[in-house]
Structures are given as C-alpha cells and as structure tokens.
Amino acid sequence: MRLSHGCWVLVMDGAKALFLRNHGDEDILNLEVRRVLQQGTPPNRDLVRDRPGRFPIPRGGVATSVAKDAHTRLENRFAIKVVEQVLDMVLNDSHRDLLLVADPKTLGMIRPYLVKVPGLNICAELNKDLTRHDLRCIETLIRMA
C-alpha cells in the first residue's frame, strides 16, 4: 500500500487510538505519532454486578434474559470520541486523506460515521489490530498490505 505525503493514519481498537501522519513519501513511509487516546475497558464481568434483566416471551413461554454488555457500550463511546478527534484533526488540515487501521469490530463501529463526512477521503482500510505494535512494525505491515 502506498500512502501520499501528509496522509493521516488512524490505528485503533476498542480501547486505544493512535493518530499518525506520514512525513515520508509514497515509497518510504515515515509515520509520526500526533496523538494517542486510551481508555480502560475492563471486562463485562467487572462492570455489571447484577443478573441480566428478564422479560416474558409473547404467547407464553419461558422468560428470556437480556444481557447488559457494558464493555461494548464503553467501546462505542470511545469510538465516537475518536471519530470526533479525527474530524477535528483531519478536517482542519489541508491534507484530508485517511487510512483506517482497526480490528473488524471497531472498523464496523467507526466506518458509518466517517464515510458520510464531506471533504474526508478514506483512501483505504486495513482490518488488523496494530495498536500494540511499534511504529516500524506498523509501517512495514502497511507497506506490505
């Protein structure tokens, strides 16, 4: 994959986001960290202490439980926070190309918010969780994609 000079790269998962900028050219990537956002997202068992709520099934039957997935709600809030930061950083810049790098679940959460933004050019998407890798490894994996 080739990224133009000045292209923004968002590498994220449900708890961490790296805002990177390519200061190299299309042949040699030189990613620089511009901002890092992190959020602690403990497992759902630590967030919800009570039993799931129950409701009766119409036309008789056994009551069904409704799971409260607080972990997913925290990840969704974090994704919205990251999207706001992306819009603030990228749309206030002259270079509006963006590469999205995220695990499939997170990519599915943020894609609907970003594809409809006028003036934002999502040049590519990469379905990988690279938030725990260092910059050189991220550059290599993007180059090989």
C-alpha positions in Angstrom: 0.0 0.0 0.0 1.3 3.4 -0.9 0.4 6.5 1.2 1.0 10.0 0.0 3.0 12.6 1.9 0.8 14.1 4.7 -1.7 11.2 4.7 -3.3 10.6 8.1 -3.4 7.1 9.6 -5.8 6.1 12.4 -4.7 2.9 14.1 -7.3 1.8 16.8 -9.1 -0.8 18.7 -11.8 -0.5 21.3 -9.5 0.9 23.9 -6.6 2.7 22.2 -6.2 5.0 19.2 -3.1 6.2 17.5 -3.3 9.3 15.3 -0.3 9.1 12.9 0.9 11.2 10.0 3.0 10.2 7.1 6.0 12.5 6.7 7.7 10.3 4.1 6.7 9.8 0.5 4.8 7.1 -1.3 7.8 4.8 -1.4 9.2 5.3 2.1 6.8 5.6 4.9 7.8 7.8 7.9 4.9 7.7 10.4 4.9 10.2 13.2 2.6 10.0 16.3 0.4 13.1 16.5 -1.9 12.0 19.3 -2.7 8.9 21.5 -6.0 8.2 23.2 -6.5 5.4 25.6 -9.4 4.2 27.7 -9.5 1.5 30.2 -12.2 -1.0 29.3 -12.5 -3.8 31.9 -14.3 -7.0 31.0 -18.0 -7.0 31.2 -18.0 -9.2 34.3 -16.3 -6.4 36.2 -18.7 -3.8 35.0 -22.0 -5.5 35.7 -22.7 -7.0 39.1 -26.3 -7.9 38.9 -28.2 -10.6 36.9 -29.4 -9.8 33.4 -32.9 -8.4 33.2 -35.8 -10.7 32.1 -38.9 -10.3 30.1 -41.7 -12.7 29.1 -42.0 -14.0 25.6 -45.3 -13.2 23.9 -47.8 -16.2 23.6 -46.4 -17.9 26.7 -43.1 -19.5 27.1 -40.1 -19.1 29.3 -38.8 -15.6 30.3 -35.7 -14.6 28.3 -32.8 -12.8 29.8 -31.4 -9.5 28.4 -27.6 -9.3 28.8 -26.2 -5.8 29.6 -23.0 -5.5 27.7 -21.4 -2.5 29.4 -18.0 -3.3 27.8 -19.4 -2.8 24.3 -21.1 0.4 25.4 -17.7 1.7 26.6 -16.1 0.7 23.4 -18.8 2.5 21.4 -18.4 5.7 23.4 -14.6 5.5 22.9 -15.2 5.1 19.1 -17.4 8.2 19.0 -14.8 10.1 20.9 -12.1 9.0 18.4 -14.3 10.0 15.5 -14.7 13.5 16.9 -10.9 13.8 17.3 -10.4 12.6 13.7 -12.9 15.2 12.4 -11.2 17.9 14.4 -7.7 17.0 13.3 -8.1 15.9 9.7 -10.8 18.4 8.6 -8.8 21.3 10.0 -5.8 20.3 7.8 -5.1 20.8 4.2 -4.4 17.1 3.6 -7.6 15.1 4.1 -6.6 11.6 3.2 -7.1 9.0 5.9 -6.1 5.3 6.2 -8.2 3.4 8.7 -6.5 0.5 10.5 -8.6 -1.3 13.1 -9.9 -4.7 14.1 -13.1 -5.7 12.1 -15.4 -4.9 15.0 -14.1 -1.4 15.7 -13.8 -0.7 11.9 -17.5 -1.6 11.7 -18.3 0.8 14.5 -16.5 3.9 13.1 -17.0 3.4 9.3 -20.6 4.7 9.3 -19.6 7.9 11.0 -16.7 8.7 8.7 -17.8 7.7 5.2 -20.5 10.4 5.1 -18.3 13.3 6.1 -17.8 15.6 3.1 -14.2 16.5 2.4 -12.8 13.5 4.1 -11.1 11.0 1.8 -10.8 7.5 3.2 -8.1 6.2 0.9 -8.0 2.6 2.3 -9.0 0.4 5.2 -6.9 -2.4 6.9 -8.6 -5.0 9.0 -5.9 -5.5 11.6 -5.4 -4.7 15.2 -2.0 -3.0 15.3 -2.4 -0.9 18.4 0.1 -3.0 20.4 2.9 -2.8 17.7 5.6 -0.2 17.4 5.8 2.3 14.6 8.4 0.4 12.5 6.2 -2.7 12.6 3.1 -0.7 11.7 4.9 0.9 8.7 6.1 -2.5 7.5 2.6 -4.0 7.8 1.0 -1.1 6.0 3.6 -1.2 3.2 3.0 -5.0 2.7 -0.8 -4.6 2.6 
